[in-house]
């Protein structure tokens, strides 16, 4: 009977010389496979883009007319090099701190607001310094621009909280961000719909209820998912507002 000289691996012994080359090739192939898989997985994800707090702008001070329905909005009457007059700026508190109650007494007033801007492309938001403490009333009542209806639209996209989407977190969207987004929305941070199709050359729309009021509670389950909905859109200054009816929305798998 001839002796079997086929190399055999035993865990507590040294690796046979004949197996070392084979194991090295397998290890390199596995490493290469994981590397290629990681690259392909990363390439399949949406680029979150450049977004964040624009500390390089410095603290911004803007003058405009304040409206708090459905969310705090500043219709800018006196801008600067960064933000032009005529722009409608969404406002938020610091972190997840609500500021709606702090701003209610300024409704319809001409105010001076200071804070730090967050920006993602055409989407921007002002984080008000010290919550409502960054707001100062000026000459009293002003004129809130009249809303302009632009019709009913059928859209696809995603509901996000506007602050994280604008750059407080990256990417600030998707199911992985759902819990954080809902906490932000509960803190009166303006919700934003990211549309796959541009409407009047805009892809970011402030979300309101079908009555023009705040975000309906029935919509919280839909945050961070890819949706199809039918809703009326109106224009407030240069900001589009999507008036969503929760019964006319569905998740697209």
C-alpha positions as a Markdown table, in Angstrom:
| # | Residue | x | y | z |
|---|---|---|---|---|
| 1 | Unk | 0.0 | 0.0 | 0.0 |
| 2 | Unk | 1.5 | 3.3 | -1.1 |
| 3 | Unk | 1.8 | 6.3 | 1.4 |
| 4 | Unk | -0.7 | 9.1 | 0.7 |
| 5 | Unk | 1.3 | 12.3 | 0.5 |
| 6 | Unk | -1.6 | 14.8 | -0.2 |
| 7 | Unk | -1.1 | 17.9 | 2.0 |
| 8 | Unk | -3.6 | 18.0 | 4.9 |
| 9 | Unk | -4.3 | 21.0 | 7.1 |
| 10 | Unk | -4.4 | 20.5 | 10.9 |
| 11 | Unk | -5.3 | 23.5 | 12.9 |
| 12 | Unk | -2.7 | 23.1 | 15.7 |
| 13 | Unk | 0.1 | 22.3 | 13.3 |
| 14 | Unk | 2.1 | 24.5 | 10.8 |
| 15 | Unk | 0.5 | 25.0 | 7.4 |
| 16 | Unk | 2.0 | 22.5 | 4.9 |
| 17 | Unk | 4.2 | 24.2 | 2.4 |
| 18 | Unk | 2.2 | 22.8 | -0.5 |
| 19 | Unk | -1.0 | 24.5 | 0.9 |
| 20 | Unk | 0.6 | 27.9 | 1.6 |
| 21 | Unk | 0.5 | 29.2 | -2.0 |
| 22 | Unk | -3.1 | 28.0 | -2.4 |
| 23 | Unk | -4.3 | 29.7 | 0.7 |
| 24 | Unk | -2.5 | 32.9 | -0.3 |
| 25 | Unk | -4.3 | 32.9 | -3.6 |
| 26 | Unk | -7.7 | 32.3 | -1.9 |
| 27 | Unk | -7.1 | 35.1 | 0.6 |
| 28 | Unk | -6.2 | 37.5 | -2.2 |
| 29 | Unk | -9.2 | 36.6 | -4.2 |
| 30 | Unk | -11.5 | 37.0 | -1.2 |
| 31 | Unk | -10.0 | 40.4 | -0.4 |
| 32 | Unk | -10.3 | 41.5 | -4.0 |
| 33 | Unk | -14.0 | 40.3 | -4.0 |
| 34 | Unk | -14.9 | 42.3 | -0.9 |
| 35 | Unk | -13.1 | 45.4 | -2.3 |
| 36 | Unk | -15.0 | 45.2 | -5.6 |
| 37 | Unk | -18.2 | 44.6 | -3.8 |
| 38 | Unk | -17.7 | 47.6 | -1.5 |
| 39 | Unk | -16.9 | 49.8 | -4.5 |
| 40 | Unk | -20.0 | 48.7 | -6.4 |
| 41 | Unk | -22.2 | 49.1 | -3.3 |
| 42 | Unk | -20.9 | 52.6 | -2.8 |
| 43 | Unk | -21.3 | 53.5 | -6.5 |
| 44 | Unk | -25.0 | 52.4 | -6.4 |
| 45 | Unk | -25.8 | 55.0 | -3.7 |
| 46 | Unk | -27.0 | 58.5 | -4.3 |
| 47 | Unk | -24.4 | 61.1 | -3.9 |
| 48 | Unk | -25.5 | 63.2 | -0.8 |
| 49 | Unk | -23.9 | 66.2 | -2.4 |
| 50 | Unk | -22.3 | 69.2 | -0.7 |
| 51 | Unk | -24.4 | 70.4 | 2.2 |
| 52 | Unk | -24.0 | 71.7 | 5.7 |
| 53 | Unk | -23.8 | 74.6 | 8.0 |
| 54 | Unk | -22.3 | 77.6 | 6.1 |
| 55 | Unk | -20.1 | 78.8 | 8.9 |
| 56 | Unk | -17.9 | 80.3 | 6.2 |
| 57 | Unk | -20.7 | 82.8 | 5.6 |
| 58 | Unk | -20.6 | 84.0 | 9.2 |
| 59 | Unk | -23.6 | 84.9 | 11.3 |
| 60 | Unk | -26.3 | 86.2 | 9.0 |
| 61 | Unk | -28.8 | 89.0 | 9.8 |
| 62 | Unk | -31.8 | 89.3 | 7.6 |
| 63 | Unk | -34.9 | 91.6 | 7.7 |
| 64 | Unk | -38.3 | 90.5 | 6.5 |
| 65 | Unk | -41.9 | 89.7 | 7.3 |
| 66 | Unk | -42.5 | 86.7 | 9.6 |
| 67 | Unk | -45.1 | 84.0 | 9.0 |
| 68 | Unk | -45.6 | 81.0 | 11.2 |
| 69 | Unk | -48.1 | 78.9 | 9.3 |
| 70 | Unk | -47.5 | 76.2 | 8.5 |
| 71 | Unk | -43.9 | 76.7 | 9.7 |
| 72 | Unk | -41.7 | 79.7 | 10.5 |
| 73 | Unk | -41.0 | 81.5 | 7.2 |
| 74 | Unk | -39.2 | 84.8 | 6.6 |
| 75 | Unk | -40.1 | 86.8 | 3.5 |
| 76 | Unk | -36.9 | 88.7 | 3.1 |
| 77 | Unk | -37.2 | 92.5 | 2.4 |
| 78 | Unk | -33.6 | 93.4 | 3.2 |
| 79 | Unk | -31.0 | 90.8 | 2.2 |
| 80 | Unk | -27.3 | 90.9 | 1.7 |
| 81 | Unk | -24.6 | 89.5 | -0.5 |
| 82 | Unk | -25.5 | 85.9 | 0.5 |
| 83 | Unk | -29.3 | 86.1 | 0.6 |
| 84 | Unk | -31.3 | 88.4 | -1.7 |
| 85 | Unk | -34.4 | 90.3 | -1.0 |
| 86 | Unk | -37.5 | 88.5 | -2.3 |
| 87 | Unk | -36.3 | 85.1 | -1.0 |
| 88 | Unk | -38.5 | 83.1 | 1.4 |
| 89 | Unk | -36.3 | 81.5 | 4.1 |
| 90 | Unk | -37.4 | 78.6 | 6.3 |
| 91 | Unk | -36.4 | 79.0 | 10.0 |
| 92 | Unk | -35.5 | 76.4 | 12.6 |
| 93 | Unk | -34.3 | 76.4 | 16.2 |
| 94 | Unk | -31.0 | 75.0 | 17.4 |
| 95 | Unk | -30.7 | 71.2 | 17.4 |
| 96 | Unk | -34.2 | 69.8 | 17.7 |
| 97 | Unk | -35.5 | 72.7 | 19.8 |
| 98 | Unk | -39.0 | 74.0 | 18.8 |
| 99 | Unk | -39.2 | 77.8 | 18.1 |
| 100 | Unk | -42.8 | 78.0 | 16.9 |
| 101 | Unk | -44.1 | 79.2 | 20.3 |
| 102 | Unk | -41.3 | 81.7 | 20.6 |
| 103 | Unk | -42.1 | 83.3 | 17.2 |
| 104 | Unk | -46.0 | 83.3 | 17.5 |
| 105 | Unk | -46.1 | 86.9 | 18.9 |
| 106 | Unk | -44.1 | 88.1 | 15.8 |
| 107 | Unk | -46.6 | 86.8 | 13.3 |
| 108 | Unk | -47.0 | 89.3 | 10.4 |
| 109 | Unk | -44.4 | 91.6 | 11.9 |
| 110 | Unk | -41.3 | 93.1 | 10.2 |
| 111 | Unk | -38.5 | 91.5 | 12.1 |
| 112 | Unk | -34.7 | 91.2 | 12.1 |
| 113 | Unk | -33.5 | 87.6 | 12.4 |
| 114 | Unk | -30.0 | 86.4 | 12.9 |
| 115 | Unk | -28.5 | 83.0 | 12.8 |
| 116 | Unk | -26.4 | 80.4 | 10.8 |
| 117 | Unk | -27.5 | 79.3 | 7.3 |
| 118 | Unk | -27.6 | 75.6 | 6.3 |
| 119 | Unk | -27.6 | 75.0 | 2.5 |
| 120 | Unk | -27.8 | 72.1 | 0.0 |
| 121 | Unk | -28.0 | 73.4 | -3.5 |
| 122 | Unk | -31.1 | 75.6 | -3.8 |
| 123 | Unk | -32.4 | 74.5 | -0.4 |
| 124 | Unk | -31.5 | 76.7 | 2.5 |
| 125 | Unk | -32.6 | 77.3 | 6.1 |
| 126 | Unk | -31.7 | 79.7 | 8.8 |
| 127 | Unk | -31.0 | 78.2 | 12.3 |
| 128 | Unk | -32.1 | 81.1 | 14.5 |
| 129 | Unk | -29.6 | 82.2 | 17.1 |
| 130 | Unk | -30.7 | 81.3 | 20.6 |
| 131 | Unk | -34.0 | 80.0 | 19.3 |
| 132 | Unk | -36.5 | 82.9 | 19.4 |
| 133 | Unk | -33.9 | 85.1 | 21.0 |
| 134 | Unk | -32.4 | 85.7 | 17.6 |
| 135 | Unk | -35.6 | 87.6 | 16.4 |
| 136 | Unk | -36.2 | 91.3 | 17.0 |
| 137 | Unk | -39.4 | 93.1 | 16.0 |
| 138 | Unk | -38.8 | 96.3 | 14.0 |
| 139 | Unk | -41.6 | 98.5 | 12.6 |
| 140 | Unk | -44.6 | 96.4 | 13.6 |
| 141 | Unk | -47.0 | 94.8 | 11.2 |
| 142 | Unk | -46.0 | 94.1 | 7.6 |
| 143 | Unk | -47.7 | 92.5 | 4.6 |
| 144 | Unk | -47.4 | 88.8 | 4.2 |
| 145 | Unk | -47.2 | 87.9 | 0.5 |
| 146 | Unk | -50.4 | 86.4 | -0.9 |
| 147 | Unk | -50.1 | 82.7 | -1.8 |
| 148 | Unk | -50.3 | 81.9 | -5.5 |
| 149 | Unk | -51.9 | 78.5 | -6.3 |
| 150 | Unk | -50.1 | 76.7 | -9.2 |
| 151 | Unk | -52.4 | 73.7 | -9.5 |
| 152 | Unk | -52.6 | 70.0 | -8.6 |
| 153 | Unk | -49.6 | 67.8 | -9.3 |
| 154 | Unk | -48.8 | 64.1 | -9.2 |
| 155 | Unk | -45.3 | 63.7 | -7.9 |
| 156 | Unk | -42.8 | 61.0 | -6.8 |
| 157 | Unk | -40.1 | 61.6 | -4.2 |
| 158 | Unk | -39.4 | 61.6 | -0.4 |
| 159 | Unk | -40.4 | 63.5 | 2.6 |
| 160 | Unk | -37.5 | 64.6 | 4.8 |
| 161 | Unk | -36.9 | 67.0 | 7.6 |
| 162 | Unk | -35.6 | 70.2 | 6.0 |
| 163 | Unk | -32.8 | 70.9 | 8.5 |
| 164 | Unk | -31.0 | 67.6 | 8.3 |
| 165 | Unk | -31.6 | 67.5 | 4.5 |
| 166 | Unk | -30.1 | 71.0 | 4.2 |
| 167 | Unk | -26.9 | 69.7 | 5.8 |
| 168 | Unk | -27.3 | 69.3 | 9.6 |
| 169 | Unk | -26.7 | 65.6 | 8.9 |
| 170 | Unk | -25.5 | 63.8 | 5.8 |
| 171 | Unk | -27.1 | 62.3 | 3.8 |
| 172 | Unk | -30.1 | 63.4 | 5.9 |
| 173 | Unk | -32.6 | 61.2 | 4.0 |
| 174 | Unk | -33.7 | 57.6 | 3.5 |
| 175 | Unk | -35.1 | 55.0 | 5.9 |
| 176 | Unk | -31.8 | 55.0 | 8.0 |
| 177 | Unk | -32.7 | 58.6 | 8.8 |
| 178 | Unk | -36.4 | 58.1 | 9.5 |
| 179 | Unk | -36.3 | 58.2 | 13.3 |
| 180 | Unk | -34.1 | 61.3 | 13.4 |
| 181 | Unk | -36.3 | 63.0 | 10.8 |
| 182 | Unk | -39.5 | 62.3 | 12.8 |
| 183 | Unk | -37.9 | 63.8 | 15.9 |
| 184 | Unk | -37.0 | 66.9 | 14.0 |
| 185 | Unk | -40.5 | 67.2 | 12.5 |
| 186 | Unk | -42.0 | 66.8 | 16.0 |
| 187 | Unk | -39.8 | 69.8 | 17.0 |
| 188 | Unk | -41.5 | 72.0 | 14.3 |
| 189 | Unk | -38.6 | 71.8 | 11.9 |
| 190 | Unk | -40.0 | 72.4 | 8.4 |
| 191 | Unk | -40.6 | 69.1 | 6.4 |
| 192 | Unk | -39.4 | 69.1 | 2.8 |
| 193 | Unk | -40.5 | 67.0 | -0.1 |
| 194 | Unk | -37.7 | 66.1 | -2.5 |
| 195 | Unk | -39.3 | 65.6 | -5.9 |
| 196 | Unk | -37.9 | 63.5 | -8.7 |
| 197 | Unk | -39.3 | 66.1 | -11.2 |
| 198 | Unk | -38.6 | 69.8 | -10.9 |
| 199 | Unk | -41.6 | 72.1 | -10.5 |
| 200 | Unk | -41.0 | 75.7 | -11.7 |
| 201 | Unk | -37.3 | 74.7 | -11.7 |
| 202 | Unk | -37.4 | 73.6 | -8.0 |
| 203 | Unk | -37.0 | 70.1 | -6.5 |
| 204 | Unk | -37.5 | 71.0 | -2.8 |
| 205 | Unk | -41.0 | 71.8 | -1.6 |
| 206 | Unk | -42.2 | 72.7 | 1.9 |
| 207 | Unk | -44.8 | 70.1 | 3.1 |
| 208 | Unk | -48.1 | 71.3 | 4.6 |
| 209 | Unk | -51.4 | 69.6 | 5.3 |
| 210 | Unk | -54.1 | 69.7 | 2.7 |
| 211 | Unk | -55.6 | 72.7 | 4.6 |
| 212 | Unk | -52.3 | 74.6 | 4.5 |
| 213 | Unk | -51.6 | 73.8 | 8.1 |
| 214 | Unk | -48.7 | 71.9 | 9.8 |
| 215 | Unk | -47.5 | 68.4 | 8.8 |
| 216 | Unk | -50.4 | 65.9 | 9.4 |
| 217 | Unk | -49.6 | 63.2 | 12.0 |
| 218 | Unk | -50.7 | 60.5 | 9.5 |
| 219 | Unk | -47.7 | 61.4 | 7.3 |
| 220 | Unk | -45.0 | 60.4 | 9.9 |
| 221 | Unk | -45.1 | 56.8 | 8.8 |
| 222 | Unk | -44.3 | 57.9 | 5.2 |
| 223 | Unk | -41.1 | 59.8 | 6.1 |
| 224 | Unk | -37.9 | 58.5 | 4.5 |
| 225 | Unk | -39.7 | 56.3 | 2.0 |
| 226 | Unk | -40.1 | 56.7 | -1.8 |
| 227 | Unk | -43.6 | 57.9 | -2.4 |
| 228 | Unk | -46.1 | 58.8 | -5.1 |
| 229 | Unk | -48.7 | 61.4 | -4.2 |
| 230 | Unk | -51.2 | 63.9 | -5.6 |
| 231 | Unk | -51.3 | 67.3 | -4.0 |
| 232 | Unk | -52.0 | 71.0 | -4.6 |
| 233 | Unk | -49.0 | 73.3 | -4.8 |
| 234 | Unk | -48.9 | 77.0 | -4.0 |
| 235 | Unk | -46.2 | 79.5 | -4.1 |
| 236 | Unk | -45.3 | 81.7 | -1.1 |
| 237 | Unk | -42.7 | 84.2 | -2.3 |
| 238 | Unk | -40.2 | 82.1 | -4.1 |
| 239 | Unk | -41.0 | 79.0 | -2.0 |
| 240 | Unk | -43.2 | 76.1 | -3.2 |
| 241 | Unk | -45.6 | 74.6 | -0.7 |
| 242 | Unk | -47.0 | 71.1 | -1.2 |
| 243 | Unk | -50.4 | 70.7 | 0.5 |
| 244 | Unk | -50.5 | 66.9 | 1.1 |
| 245 | Unk | -53.7 | 64.9 | 1.7 |
| 246 | Unk | -52.6 | 61.7 | 3.6 |
| 247 | Unk | -55.3 | 59.7 | 1.7 |
| 248 | Unk | -53.7 | 60.4 | -1.6 |
| 249 | Unk | -50.3 | 59.0 | -1.0 |
| 250 | Unk | -48.7 | 55.6 | -1.5 |
| 251 | Unk | -45.4 | 53.9 | -1.0 |
| 252 | Unk | -43.6 | 52.8 | -4.1 |
| 253 | Unk | -41.6 | 49.5 | -3.5 |
